[in-house]
Each structure stands twice: as C-alpha cells, then as structure tokens.
Amino acid sequence: MQIGAVSSPALADKAWNDAVAAAPGLAAGKGKAVERIERDGGTLYRTAVTGFADRAAATAFCNRLKAAGKSCFVR
C-alpha cells in the first residue's frame, strides 16, 4: 500500500512515521519499503507499507489512514 511519493528519504521516513502513528494497531508487524524513482527529471522516493496478509488487510489500513486525513492507495 503506497503512502507517498516524496522528494527525500527524510520525507519518506516521515510518511512512514505518520502512518504508524495514525494506525498503530494495524501497523504492528508491517514493514516499510522505499523505492527511489526518477520521474520528469527529478527523484522521488515512493514509500509503501508492506507485509499485509491480503488486499483486504491493506485496504483496511488505508481506510484508517484516510479517516485520519492521510492519503494512500492499495497497489
């Protein structure tokens, strides 16, 4: 589940910390994945939460984040 595409590794860490704070129970046992991508002449750090048992679990986590005012989507 992607939680952001940000301009620095520090912002990727912040996106992760914000997601964990918004859904602490659902975040237990989950991992963080940061992928560096080149896009339109710039670098982005695509940040995702990993380790879901299935798509329904990822969707539940994303819905919790959205309820807290965060953005996300299940890939």
N, C-alpha and C positions, 0 to 999 in steps of 0.2 A: 504494500500500500504506500503510495507516494505521498509525502507530506510537504514537499517543497522542491524547488529548483532555484537555488540561491547563488550569490556571487562569490562566496568564500567558504572555506572549511569551517571557520568560526560560526558563520550563519547556519551552516548545516548542523553543527553541534547545538546551536540554539533551537533550531526547529525540532530536533530530537528531544531536547530537554523540555520544551514547551509541550510536546505531545505526551511525554511521560507524565508531566505534571497534570495535564488535562484528563488523563485516563489511567491513573496509577494501577488500579486493579487489573485492567485489561493489558497493561504494558508488561506485567510480570512475565518473565521468560522470553520476551521478544528481543530481537536484535536490530541493530542499526546498519544500514547499507548506504554508503555514499559513493556515487559514481560521478567521476569528472567527465564532462562532455563539452565539446567545442560546438558552439552554435552562433551563427551570424557574426563570426569574427571575435566572439567572446567566449569566456569559460564559465560554465555553470556547474554547480555541484547538486546533482539530483539526489535527494535524501528520501529514504524509504524505511518503513518498519517491516521487518521480516519475522518469520517464524510462526505464521498462522497455520492452524490445522486445516483450514479450508477457507473458501471465499466468504462464507457466511461470517466467520470469525473476523476476517479483515473488514468486512462491511460494518459489523457491529462496532469495531474500534473506530472506524472512520466516522460513523454516525455520532459517536460520543465526542469526537474532536469537533465536528461541525456544530454540535449543540453548544460547545464551549467557544464558538466563534473562530475556530481554526479551519484551514482548508486542507483537503486531502482527496484522493481518489484511489480506487482499487484498480490495479492494472491486471 
